[in-house]
C-alpha cells in the first residue's frame, strides 16, 4: 500500500454559473490523495510493471478539467473522483478542488470528496 499525493495541480477551466464565469476560464487548484497497492515484484525489481500510473491519471484529470464546463465545484470534484476510482488498483481516494477568490474575503473555497472501492 502507498499513498500517492498530487499537490497543487493548477488548471484553468470554466467553473461557475455567473455570467462572467460562463465566458471566462478561472483557475482551480486540485489536490489528490490516492491509496494504491504496489506489487511486491515492482518493489523488488525497481521496475514500473503493474504499478499505479499517477502520471497517466494526472494527465487524464488535466484533460477532464481543461476541456469541461462546470457550474458547480461539487460536480467537478465528483467527476475527478469518479475518474480516479475507475482504476481497480485504487483502494480509496480523496480529491480537494479549490476555487481561488470565489468569495470576496476568502483566499479560496474548496470541496473535498472521498471514495473507496
N, C-alpha and C positions, 0 to 999 in steps of 0.2 A: 504494500500500500504506500502511496505517496500523495501528498497534497501539492498540486501544481497551482501556482498563482500567476496570473497575468495582471499586472498592476498599471493603472492609469493609462489605459488604451484610449487615446484621444481621437475621436472620429466626428466628422460633420455630417449632419442629416437633417431632414425635415422632421421637426418634433414640435407638436403643439397644435392648437386649433384657433388661436387668434389670427386675424387676417395677415399680419406681417409674418407670422410663423409659417403660414401656408406657402409663402413665396420665397422665404429666406432660410437657408440652412443655418443650423446652430451647432455648437459643439456639445457633445456628450462625452462623459468620461466613464469608461467601463472597467470594472474590476471583477475578475473571475477567480473562483476557488474550485478546483476540481479534484476529487478523490478518485484516483485510478490505480488499479493493480499494475505492478511492474513484474513481468515474468522473471523468474529466477535465472533463466538462461540469458536474459539480457544483462542482468547484473553480473553474471559470471563471465560473459564474453565481451562486455562493453560494446555491444552491437545493438542497433535500434530495432531488431526484429521483434515484432509483437508488442512494442510499447505504445502507449497512448501518444498520438501525434499532436502535440499542442500547437505546433506551427500551422498545421492544416486547419485546425479548428479556429485558431485566431484569424486566419485569412477568411474563413467562412463567416465569422462574426463580422469582420470588417465589411465584407461584401453585402451581407444582410442589412447592416445598418446604413451604409452609404447609398444603397440602391432603394431603400424603403422610404415610406412616408408614414409617420405615426402621429396620431393625435394625442395619445396617452403614453406617458412614461411607463406605466404599468404594462401596456401591451408590448412595447419594445423590450422590456425586461423579460417578459414571459417568452417571447419569440427567441431571444438569445438562449434562455434556459432550455427551451424545447430542442433547439439545435444541438446544444451540448449533450443533452440526455439521449440523443439518438444513438450514440456510441455505447455499445454494451460493456465496454471496459470501464465506463464511468459508474462509480458506486453512488456518489452524491455530488451535487454541485451547488454553488452559491453564486449568484450574479447580483452585482450592485451597479446601477446606472445613475450617474449624476447629471443633472442639467444645471450647469453654472448660471448664476444670475437669473434664475427663474422667479425669484421673489426679490422685491426691492431692497430689503435689509438683510438678506442672507447670501452667503457665498454660493450656495447651491441647494438644490432639492434632490434627494435620491430615493430610489425604490430598490429594495432588496427582496429577492425571492430565492427559495431553496427547493431542491427536489432530490429524491433518492430513488434508486432502482428497486 
